Amino acid sequence: MCLCGSKTKLLLIALAFTACQSQPKSSKIDRFALVNRHNITIEQPDTLASLSVGNGDFAFTTDVTGLQTFYKEYENGVTLGIQSNWGWHTFPNTENYNVMQSALYSEYRGRKVPYLAQSPKNENDARAIDYFRENPQRLQLGVIRLVLKKADGTEVKLVDIQNPKHQLNLWEGRISSEFSVEGQPVKVEVFCHQKKDMVSAKISSPLIKKGQLKVEWIFPYAVAVNTHSGYDFASPDKHQSKLEKVGENSAKILRTLDNDHYQVKMDWVGQAELAETEKHHFVLSSKSGNLLEFSCLFAPEVTNEPLPAFAETETNNLESWKKFWKTSGAVDFSACTDPRAKELERRFVLSQYLTKIQNSGSIPPQETGLVYNSWYGKAHLEMHWWHSAHFANWGHPEVLDKQLEWYHTIYQKALETAQMQGFKGVRWPKMVGPEGQNSPSGVGSYLIWQQPHIIYMAEQLYRSNPSPEILNKYKDLIFATADFMADFAVPDSTGKVYNLLPPLIPAQEHWKRETTMNPPFELAYWHWALGIAQEWHKRLNQPVDAHYDEVLNGLPAPYQENGVYLGIAKATDSYTNPKAITDHPMVIGTVGMLPMWDKVDAEVMRATLKKVMSNWDWPTTWGWDYPMVAMCATRLNEPEIALEALLKDVQKNTYLKNGHNYQSPRLRIYLPGNGGFLKTIALMCAGWEGCTVENPGFPKDGKWNVKWEGLTKDF
């Protein structure tokens, strides 16, 4: 039987979806002007203002010199990293640790359920827990820096850099840097190839001919530290870097770290030579002229084929970035007279660039992208929504397709987790490397709100392309996810009410796992996602699942008291206990991230929103909380509150010169904030299904003449 009916039916579905994406009444936006007015220029050394190029699976971050000359000075700023989605390292498991040494058993429906936690019974178990949290860790693949010497032969320091101009051209994906050393000019241009994990650089300076400017590659060992730049240059004997000459103008470095390997290939132009100067240090020096030009490819394995030269990489970027900006959604705030508009525009343009180079790869990203490690470089799947759910709204559903494919590769692990715990379907991990092993955690292993994310993003993908191909590609993931969700909900004694019971930790993570039940956001998300799973059954001409209906209809309404919704069921101190008003104000996500549920009262949610705005401990929140609150306010027709939340003056809502969302000295960048900001701007402009208000997230006071195009409505 045909899964979707005739071509006519498909066409009608596509037309219906297109019709609901109401386009703006404004004239066509000058995207070139929009993007270029937010190009970045840095004119003094600033360790929080490093600039990156990348392609989504690989990124290269530069200091004021255009390369990574002063990587040590930038370690506690926005680190100068070279990271990829394929580059990982695992320390040998010499003690034969087993991940089940972290298992902590909890009572659930009359059975003992194991959770990979952090409650060791002895020192050996504690070491096992640490091992599986630390491994694998994402690799810093190396450093590419300028070796700059003064006339007297001493090495140039950061304070010696004169008149720097470090620039990022967003429309072209080009980093350029101009500066002087003792009055001698230096110019550097850098691109990252958009289809290869490769950087190309062109350096011009009279210092090259004088032997005072060279390029150095340095390779570090891996680091097993939660949040770290990722460099270990103090362990030269623990890894290998073997130089192989390929030709007069080409060489390879073969890298070995324990049982892990990768390769680096360098091609250069002109009379230059690459030589090993000390262990893991390789220097490219020119024999003549004022120009050094090279391309450098990082890969699990490279061939001897010539690499694209600088000019070819430049053309690749000019074409790729022009296509990206022209096919992306765009919002023009230039006709707005409210003084806040300019900053909104800056944040969304820079966030588009950053999420493209850091978040748009083939696996869910880590929270610090491809710059430096947080949580050992692993992804947090509850953050996948915040990293990537905006792509479909902004015209790039193909990114979701790439990333959702990865869930197929970890399906077996997720199935084993569910079976081990006695559940149907698949239980997706929380903190995870590319191999799919959930990392032991006293919090993460008890979270559940990452479970529906794949249903949300697969539904976005389907609505952007309502085809049998999408349905068949993801149906098994959708139904296995829904099977777990339906099985996780517990019927009460009447068999009609289904509760979400402990042990669980909600998205507002401070609540105790032993006593938390029916958190409001998770209830709403369970209801919405199970309903979408039923729609997938219908689209596939399959009977709906009767148990899904029992659960989604039997979920209780969020608990309320005194006219506001509580943080979790029966938590009557939700707004009086100082601890209860910390962390994510997730009760607000019940409406905003999700459409209005018929068991949610809009006026009670409005009162809850205002309570949170006035009563919350905002310094304890995180970068995506402000977009989340703004989405709720937008759906409740409170546009002024939406703007207040989105631009709230609190440290973790800081957006640096380079567009990164700063959180703290530990998390100097935080990509979920950027993704959440984009998701929110799309909602504030295009609205949601059934919304008839133009630009619903902006006040109707005559100051917000917001023009947009290419955005799609939210659910």
Secondary structure, DSSP 8 states (H G I E B T S, - for coil): --SS--HHHHHHHHHHHHHHS---SS----HHHHHHTT-EEE-S--TT--EEEE-SSEEEEE-TTSSSTTTTTTTTSS---EEESS-EE----TT---GGGGEEEEEETTEEEEEE-S--SSHHHHHHHHHHHHSSEE----EEEEEEB-TTS-B--GGG-EEEEEEEETTTTEEEEEEEETTEEEEEEEEE-SSSSEEEEEEE-HHHHTT-EEEEEE--B----SSB---B-S-GGGEEEEEEEEETTEEEEEEEETTEEEEEEEEE-SSEEEEEEETTEEEEEESSSSEEEEEEEEESS--SS----HHHHHHHHHHHHHHHHHHS-EEE-TT--STTHHHHHHHHHHHHHHHHHHH-SSS---TTTTTSBSGGG-EEGGGHHHHHTHHHHTT-HHHHHHHHHHHHHTHHHHHHHHHHHT-SS----SEE-TT--B---TTGGGB-TTTTHHHHHHHHHHHHS--HHHHHHHHHHHHHHHHHHHHHSEE-TTSS-EE--SS-B-SSTTS-TTT----HHHHHHHHHHHHHHHHHHHHTT----HHHHHHHHH-----EETTEE-SSTT-TTTTTSGGGGSS--GGGGGTTTS---TTS-HHHHHHHHHHHHHH--GGG--TTHHHHHHHHHHHTT-HHHHHHHHT--SGGGEE-TTS-EE--SS-S--HHHHHHHHHHHHHHHH-BTT--SSSTTS-SSSS---EEES---B-
